[in-house]
Amino acid sequence: MIKNVGIVGAGQMGNGITHVFALNGYSVVMYDVAASQLERAFDTIKNNLGRQLKKGVITQEDIDKTLSNIKPTTNLEDVGGVDICIEAAPENEEIKMELFKKLDEIVKEGSILASNTSSISITKLSAQTKRPDKVIGMHFMNPVPVMKFVEVIRGLATSEETYKTVIELAKAVGKDPALAKDYPGFIVNRVLIPMINEAIYAYYEGIASIEDIDKGMKLGTNQPMGPFVLADFIGLDTVLAIQNVLYDGFKDSKYRPCPLLVKMVESGNLGRKTGKGFYDYTK
C-alpha cells in the first residue's frame, strides 16, 4: 500500500505533483538539488492552495494538513524510504537515466520508480535499474492540481502488479488515468507536439500571423488556448525536446522540428518562464 511518496524535481511539474499527493493525505518528500527552487516550489504550492480555498474547494484545515505533509529536501537520500518515487526532472534523457541509476540504489527494495516524462522511453529508463518490473511512466498534465488526466505508460518489463498499483494510485488522488504503450510521445504529445510544430511551420512559411493561427485553432476547433500560447506555457525548450524525441524515435520527416522553433530555443526566449516566447509577457 502506498503511503509515502518521493518527488524528484521541484519545478513546475514537481511542485504540482507534490501538491496533489500532499492534499490527498500522502506523506511527500520533495527533493530538488537547489534550496532556492524548493522555496519557490513551496511558495507556489501555498499560493495554489490559497486559490482553491477562495474557490471553496478546500478549507484552511486542508491547507495546514497539506503543508505539514510535505518535507522539502536537498538530500536525495531522503527519498530512500518512500513507497513510490516519481521523477520530475527536466525532459532530458541523459539526466533521467542517471537519476534512475541513483534512485535504484537509494530507494528501498520493492518500491516503485515512476517517471513523469512526457516522451522518453520507460523501457530505456527501466534498463538503468535492477527492478525493471517496478518502473513505470506516470505522466501528469500541467497544471497538475487542475488537470484530471494522467498517462500511465508500461515499459517492456513493467509488471501487472506495478501497473494496477499506479492506476489505483492515480484514481486515489482524483485523476482519470489511461494506459499508453511505450512509444515516443505516448498519447498526448504524439498528437499535441506535432500540432504545435505545424502551427510554427504555418507562421514560418508566412501562411498567417501568430495571433490569427491561435485564433483559428481556438475559435475554429474549440481549444481552450491556441498553439502558440500553449507552446509558451509549456516552454519552447520542452516542446523542442519532445519534438526531437519523436523525430529521433520514428525517423520520419513529418516530425522534423521547425527551424524557427530551434532558433527560438537558441535565443533563450522560451515562453512564460523567461518572460518572452512567441508572445511578450514582460509588459
N, C-alpha and C positions, 0 to 999 in steps of 0.2 A: 504493500500500500504506500502511495506517495504522500509524504508529509513535508519533507524538506526539499527545497528547490534551490539550485545554484544557477545564477545568470552570469555568464562571462561576457562582459562588454556592457557599459552603462550609457551607450549612445542613445540615439532616437528610438531604436527598436528595443534595446536592452532595458531602458527605464520603463518603457511601456509594458513589456512582458512582466517586469518586476511588479509594477502597479497592479496588474490583473491578478497575479498569483497571491500577492500580499492581501489584496482586498477580499479575496475568496478564502482567507484563513490559512494560507500556507506560510510556513517559515521560509524566508528567502535570503540567501546570501548573494548580494550583488557585488560582483568583482569588476574592477577596472584597474588598469595599470597606472592611471593618473588620479590622484586625490581630487584635483580640481574638477575632473569630469564626474566623479562620484557626487561632489557637492552640487553641481549643475543638475545632475540626474535626480537627486533627492528633492531639490527645489522644484523641478518640473513635475515630479510626482505630487508634491504638495499642492502646487497650483492647479493641476488637473483634478485632484480630489476636491479642491475648492469649487471648481466649476460644476462637478457632479453634485456637490452639496447645494449650490444655488439652484440647480435644476430640480432638487428634491429627490434625486435618485438614491442618495446615501445620507447618513446622519453624521453629526460630529463625532459620535462614538465610533462609527465605522472608520472615520479618518484616523482617529487616535489608535485604534487597533491595527489598521493597515500600516501606519508608520512604525509601530512597535514590532511589526513582523519582519521588518527589513533590516538586514545587517550589511552596511557598506564595508568593503574591504579592498585594500591594495595587495593583499597576500593571497595568491592563487591557492595556496594550501588550504585555505579556509573553506573551500568547496568540497573538501575531501569526504565529508560525512553525509552529503546530500543523497537523496534517492533518485533524483534526475538532475542532470546538469545540462542547461541549454546554452549553447554557444551563440552569441550575438555580436561577433566581431565583424569588421568591415568585409565587404564581399570580395575577398582576395583569397584565391585557392591556397597559396603558399602559407599565408597567415593561419588559415583554418586547419590545414594539415598539420602544421607544427603544434597548434593548440590541442588537437585531438591526441597527438602523441603524449603531450604533457598531462592532459586530463585522464588519459587511460592509466597513467602511473599514479595520479593523485587521488582520483575518485574511487571510493570503496568498491570492492568486487561485487558484482550483481546489480549495480546501479546503471541506469540508462544514460547514454550520452546522446543528446539531440543537437541538431544544428538548425538555426533559423535561416540558413542560406536560402536565397531566392532562385538559385540556378545551378549551384555546384553539385557535382556527383556525390550522393550519400555513400555509394559503394566505394568510391575512392577515399572518402574520409574514414569510413569504417576499416579500410585496409591499413590505416595507421595505428590500429588498436589490436589488442588481444581479445576483444569482445565484440567482434563484428555483428553478432546476433543481437547485441544490445544498443546498436547505433541506428538512429532514425532521423528523418527530417521533420521538423515541426515549424513550418513557415507561417508566421503571423503576418497579418496585414497592418499597414500603417494608416492612421494612428491606432495602436493596439487596443487601448481602452474602449474605442468606439466600434471598430470593425469586428464583425461577428465571425468571419471566415478564417479557418486555419487549414493550410495544406499539410497533409501527413504523407511523407514520402518514404517508402520502403526501399532500402538498399537490397542488393542481391542476397545478402546473408541475414537480413533483419528477420527475427523470429516472429511467429504469430503472437506469442505472449507479449513481446515488446510492442507490437502494433496495436493490439487490443488495449493494453495499458495506456498508451498515449492517446488513443481515440477517446477513451473514457475520461482521461485527464483533461483533454480539450473541452469536452462537454461539461465537466465539473466546474470549469472557470467561465462558463457561459458562452462558449464558442460552438460553431457548427462546422465540424471537420469534414474533409473529403480526402479520399485516397488518390495519390498520383504515383505513377510509375517513375522510376529514376532515370529520366532522360532530360537533357538540358532545358531549363526554363520551367519544367514541371507543367502545371496547368496555366496559372495566371500569367506568368511572364513569357511563356511560349506564345501567348496571344497578345498581351499588352505591350511588351517592349518593341516588337516589330511594328506595331501600330504607331507608337511614338516615333520610332526611327523613320517610318514612311512619312509621317507628318513633317518631320525635319527635312526630308528629301523634297517634299512638296514646296516648302518655303525656299530651300536651297536652289531649286530649279525655277523659282520665280512664278509658280502657279498662283500663289495668293500670299497675303500678309500673314504674320503670326496671329494677329488678332482675328482675322477672318477665318483662318483654319480652326482656331479654337472655337469661334462662334459656330462654325459649320458642324463641328463634332458635338458641341454642347447642345445646340438647339435642334440640329438635324438628326441626332441619334440618341438624344435624351441622356447624355452622360453628365454627371454632376460637375465635371470640370474638363476643359479642353486639354489636348495632349501636351501643349507647351507649359501650361500652368501645372499640370501633373508632373511633367518631367522636372520642372524646377522644384516641386515639392519633394519628389523622390531624391533628387540630387543627380546632376548630369554625369558625375563620375560613376555613380551606381548604375545609371541607365547604360552607360558605355560598357561597364564591366560585364553586365548581364548580356548585352548585345554581342560582346566578344566571346562569351561562353557559348552562346547559340551558334555563332559563326564558326568557332573552332570545333564545336561538338558535332555539327552536322555537315560541315564543309560545303555548304550550299550558299551560292552568291546572294540569294534573297535575304540572307541575314547580315550582309556586309554593312558595317556601321557607316552612317552618312559622314562624309569628310567634315561637314560643319560641326557635327556633334563632337568629333575628335578635337577640332580646333577650339571649341568652347571649353572642353576639359583642359586642354593645354594652356589656355589663357587663365585658368583658375576661377573662371566665372561659373560656379557650379549650381547656382539656383538660390533658393531661400537661405540656405545655411551660410553662404558667402555674401549675401545681400544683392547679388546680381546673377542672372542667368539669361534666359530669353526675355525676361522682364526685369525691371529695376525695382528692387524692394527697399532702397535706401531713402526714398522720398517720403 
